[in-house]
Amino acid sequence: MRTTFFLTLLFVSCISFSSVAQRGIRIAYIDMEYILENVPEYQEATSQLETKVQKWKSEIEIKLAEVEDMKKELNNERVLLTKELIEEREEDIYFKEKEILEYQQNRFGPAGDLVVQKRQLVQPVQDQVFNAVQEIATVKKYDFIFDKSADVVMLYSADRHDISDLILRNISRAAKRKQVKGKKQKEEVEKDEYLSVEQAEAVEERENLIEKKKADRLQLLETKKAEREQAKEEKKKEFEARRKELLAKRQRIKDSLLNVRAMKLEELKKKKEGAE
């Protein structure tokens, strides 16, 4: 399959060589897995599907536990049952196991709900990616755009040829067009639509720089806040230590005075006893 792919690529390259000889062949690639990970709608739907999968697995585990209980019960009562009752119980267990197997196939088999729903999840995103690839290939005059996560063996790929983020931005812009309600939003989206790919990249770079500065500022504020809290805590500890030391000193003085008073009372008592 891979040999056929590269032979086809070589053939197409040879055919198109004359038309691109002066400007050179332009090649780019995308990473479908990376794109899927960064499409919010796909991630949300995947999470919902995972919840369903866990529910299906739980149902299967419950059914299997029921079969195990039926088998244990039959083994425990086998000596008390007639041959006909034993066969009837075994037949019930057989049909129960068959039912579980059919349920597993319906949910997790090659044509089961899991495969079908995964395909339904991926298909809309793949369609959006295909449309975005067509648009970007036309604008930037790419001759070939490959999917890095597919069967194509890419022994090396420079990051500058990765247009996955361009695809994501294109999908995001398409989603914005659907969500536009007000006139102002519509004007902003239309303005963004007329940007070239290079201009869009520059705009995104500026936006990312602004976001980075905001994040750095927030981080700095959090750091300063933490330093203030730490300094405040240290002062509180120092004050508490001084207070404890002062209280201990007062207690020592008080104990000393009590001792002196006790000694004087003892001396007076002895003098009084001597005088008597």
C-alpha positions as CSV (number, residue, x, y, z in Angstrom):
1,M,0.0,0.0,0.0
2,R,2.8,2.4,0.9
3,T,4.8,1.4,-2.1
4,T,1.8,2.1,-4.4
5,F,1.3,5.5,-2.6
6,F,4.9,6.6,-3.3
7,L,4.8,5.4,-6.9
8,T,1.6,7.4,-7.4
9,L,3.2,10.4,-5.8
10,L,6.3,10.1,-8.0
11,F,4.1,9.8,-11.1
12,V,2.0,12.8,-10.2
13,S,5.2,14.8,-9.4
14,C,6.7,13.9,-12.8
15,I,3.5,15.0,-14.6
16,S,3.2,18.3,-12.7
17,F,7.0,19.0,-12.8
18,S,6.8,21.1,-16.0
19,S,4.1,23.4,-14.5
20,V,5.9,23.9,-11.2
21,A,9.6,23.8,-12.4
22,Q,10.1,27.5,-12.1
23,R,8.5,27.9,-8.6
24,G,9.2,24.5,-7.2
25,I,6.9,21.9,-5.7
26,R,5.1,23.2,-2.6
27,I,4.3,20.5,0.0
28,A,2.6,20.8,3.4
29,Y,1.2,18.4,5.9
30,I,-1.4,18.3,8.7
31,D,-1.8,16.2,11.8
32,M,-5.4,15.0,12.0
33,E,-5.0,13.8,15.6
34,Y,-3.7,17.2,16.7
35,I,-6.6,18.9,15.0
36,L,-9.2,16.6,16.6
37,E,-7.7,17.2,20.0
38,N,-8.2,21.0,19.5
39,V,-11.7,21.0,18.1
40,P,-14.0,21.7,21.2
41,E,-17.1,20.2,19.6
42,Y,-15.3,16.9,18.9
43,Q,-13.8,16.7,22.4
44,E,-17.2,17.3,24.0
45,A,-18.8,14.7,21.8
46,T,-16.0,12.3,22.6
47,S,-16.5,12.8,26.3
48,Q,-20.2,12.0,25.9
49,L,-19.4,8.9,23.9
50,E,-16.9,7.8,26.6
51,T,-19.7,8.1,29.2
52,K,-21.9,5.9,27.0
53,V,-19.0,3.3,26.7
54,Q,-18.6,3.2,30.4
55,K,-22.3,2.6,30.8
56,W,-22.3,-0.2,28.2
57,K,-19.3,-1.9,30.0
58,S,-21.1,-1.6,33.3
59,E,-24.2,-3.3,31.8
60,I,-22.1,-6.1,30.5
61,E,-20.3,-6.6,33.8
62,I,-23.7,-6.8,35.6
63,K,-25.0,-9.4,33.1
64,L,-21.8,-11.5,33.4
65,A,-22.1,-11.4,37.2
66,E,-25.7,-12.6,36.9
67,V,-24.5,-15.6,34.7
68,E,-21.8,-16.4,37.3
69,D,-24.4,-16.4,40.0
70,M,-26.6,-18.7,37.9
71,K,-23.7,-21.1,37.4
72,K,-22.8,-21.1,41.2
73,E,-26.4,-21.7,42.1
74,L,-26.7,-24.6,39.7
75,N,-23.5,-26.2,41.0
76,N,-24.7,-25.9,44.6
77,E,-28.1,-27.4,43.8
78,R,-27.1,-29.9,41.2
79,V,-27.4,-32.9,43.5
80,L,-30.9,-31.9,44.4
81,L,-32.2,-31.4,40.9
82,T,-33.5,-33.8,38.3
83,K,-31.8,-34.3,35.0
84,E,-34.5,-32.3,33.2
85,L,-34.2,-29.3,35.6
86,I,-30.4,-29.3,35.3
87,E,-30.7,-29.2,31.5
88,E,-33.3,-26.5,31.7
89,R,-30.9,-24.4,34.0
90,E,-28.0,-25.0,31.6
91,E,-30.1,-23.9,28.7
92,D,-31.0,-20.7,30.5
93,I,-27.3,-20.0,31.1
94,Y,-26.5,-20.7,27.5
95,F,-29.1,-18.3,26.2
96,K,-28.0,-15.7,28.8
97,E,-24.4,-16.0,27.6
98,K,-25.5,-15.8,24.0
99,E,-27.5,-12.7,24.8
100,I,-24.4,-11.1,26.4
101,L,-22.2,-11.9,23.4
102,E,-24.7,-10.4,21.0
103,Y,-24.9,-7.3,23.2
104,Q,-21.1,-7.0,23.1
105,Q,-21.1,-7.3,19.3
106,N,-23.8,-4.7,19.0
107,R,-21.9,-2.3,21.1
108,F,-18.2,-3.0,20.5
109,G,-18.1,-5.2,17.4
110,P,-16.7,-4.1,13.9
111,A,-20.1,-2.7,13.0
112,G,-21.2,-1.9,16.5
113,D,-22.5,1.3,18.1
114,L,-19.0,2.4,19.2
115,V,-17.5,2.2,15.7
116,V,-20.5,3.8,14.1
117,Q,-20.7,6.7,16.6
118,K,-16.9,7.3,16.4
119,R,-17.3,7.6,12.6
120,Q,-20.2,10.0,13.1
121,L,-18.0,12.1,15.4
122,V,-15.0,12.2,13.1
123,Q,-16.9,12.7,9.7
124,P,-18.0,16.3,10.3
125,V,-14.6,17.4,11.4
126,Q,-13.0,15.5,8.5
127,D,-15.3,17.4,6.1
128,Q,-14.3,20.7,7.7
129,V,-10.7,19.8,7.4
130,F,-11.1,18.8,3.8
131,N,-12.8,22.1,3.0
132,A,-10.1,24.0,4.9
133,V,-7.3,22.1,3.1
134,Q,-8.9,22.9,-0.3
135,E,-9.1,26.6,0.6
136,I,-5.6,26.9,2.0
137,A,-4.0,24.8,-0.8
138,T,-5.6,27.2,-3.3
139,V,-4.6,30.4,-1.5
140,K,-1.0,29.3,-0.7
141,K,-0.6,27.3,-4.0
142,Y,0.3,24.0,-2.4
143,D,0.8,21.0,-4.7
144,F,0.5,18.3,-2.1
145,I,-0.9,18.3,1.5
146,F,-0.5,15.1,3.5
147,D,-1.9,13.8,6.7
148,K,0.9,13.1,9.1
149,S,-1.3,10.8,11.3
150,A,-2.3,8.5,8.3
151,D,-0.4,5.7,6.7
152,V,2.1,8.0,5.0
153,V,5.6,7.3,6.5
154,M,7.2,10.6,7.2
155,L,10.8,10.0,8.3
156,Y,11.3,13.7,8.8
157,S,9.0,16.7,8.6
158,A,10.0,20.3,9.3
159,D,7.6,22.3,11.5
160,R,7.4,25.1,8.9
161,H,5.5,22.7,6.6
162,D,2.9,21.9,9.3
163,I,-0.3,23.8,8.6
164,S,-2.5,22.1,11.2
165,D,-2.9,25.4,13.1
166,L,-4.0,27.1,9.8
167,I,-6.7,24.3,9.5
168,L,-7.9,24.9,13.0
169,R,-8.1,28.6,12.5
170,N,-10.0,28.1,9.3
171,I,-12.5,25.8,11.1
172,S,-12.8,28.3,13.9
173,R,-13.6,31.1,11.4
174,A,-16.2,28.9,9.8
175,A,-17.8,28.2,13.2
176,K,-17.8,32.0,13.8
177,R,-19.7,32.6,10.6
178,K,-22.5,30.2,11.8
179,Q,-22.7,32.0,15.2
180,V,-22.8,35.5,14.0
181,K,-25.9,37.4,15.2
182,G,-25.3,41.1,15.5
183,K,-24.2,43.5,12.7
184,K,-20.9,44.4,14.5
185,Q,-19.9,40.8,14.8
186,K,-20.8,40.2,11.2
187,E,-18.5,43.1,10.1
188,E,-15.7,41.7,12.3
189,V,-16.0,38.2,10.8
190,E,-16.2,39.6,7.2
191,K,-13.1,41.7,7.9
192,D,-11.3,38.6,9.1
193,E,-12.5,36.6,6.1
194,Y,-10.8,39.0,3.7
195,L,-7.4,38.6,5.4
196,S,-4.9,36.5,3.5
197,V,-3.3,33.5,5.2
198,E,-0.2,35.5,5.9
199,Q,-2.2,38.4,7.4
200,A,-4.2,36.0,9.5
201,E,-1.0,34.5,10.8
202,A,0.3,37.9,11.7
203,V,-3.0,38.8,13.4
204,E,-3.0,35.5,15.3
205,E,0.7,36.1,16.3
206,R,-0.2,39.5,17.7
207,E,-3.2,38.1,19.5
208,N,-1.1,35.3,21.0
209,L,1.5,37.9,22.1
210,I,-1.2,40.0,23.8
211,E,-2.6,36.9,25.5
212,K,1.0,35.9,26.6
213,K,1.5,39.4,28.1
214,K,-1.8,39.1,29.9
215,A,-0.8,35.7,31.2
216,D,2.6,36.9,32.3
217,R,1.0,39.9,34.0
218,L,-1.4,37.6,35.9
219,Q,1.4,35.3,36.8
220,L,3.4,38.3,38.1
221,L,0.4,39.5,40.1
222,E,-0.1,36.0,41.5
223,T,3.6,35.8,42.4
224,K,3.5,39.2,44.2
225,K,0.3,38.2,46.0
226,A,1.9,35.0,47.2
227,E,5.0,36.9,48.3
228,R,2.9,39.3,50.3
229,E,0.9,36.5,51.9
230,Q,4.2,34.8,52.8
231,A,5.6,38.0,54.3
232,K,2.4,38.5,56.2
233,E,2.5,35.0,57.5
234,E,6.1,35.3,58.5
235,K,5.3,38.6,60.4
236,K,2.4,36.9,62.1
237,K,4.7,34.0,63.2
238,E,7.3,36.5,64.5
239,F,4.6,38.4,66.4
240,E,3.3,35.2,67.9
241,A,6.8,34.1,68.9
242,R,7.5,37.4,70.6
243,R,4.1,37.3,72.3
244,K,4.8,33.8,73.6
245,E,8.3,34.9,74.8
246,L,6.8,37.9,76.6
247,L,4.2,35.8,78.3
248,A,6.8,33.3,79.3
249,K,9.0,36.1,80.7
250,R,6.0,37.5,82.7
251,Q,5.2,34.1,84.0
252,R,8.8,33.6,85.2
253,I,8.7,37.0,87.0
254,K,5.4,36.1,88.5
255,D,6.7,32.8,89.7
256,S,9.8,34.4,91.1
257,L,7.7,36.9,93.1
258,L,5.5,34.1,94.4
259,N,8.6,32.2,95.4
260,V,10.1,35.3,97.2
261,R,6.7,35.9,99.0
262,A,6.5,32.2,100.0
263,M,10.0,32.4,101.4
264,K,9.2,35.5,103.4
265,L,6.0,34.0,104.7
266,E,8.0,30.9,105.8
267,E,10.6,33.0,107.6
268,L,7.8,35.0,109.4
269,K,6.2,31.7,110.4
270,K,9.4,30.3,111.8
271,K,10.1,33.6,113.8
272,K,6.6,33.5,115.2
273,E,7.0,29.9,116.2
274,G,10.4,30.7,117.8
275,A,8.9,33.6,119.7
276,E,6.2,31.4,121.1
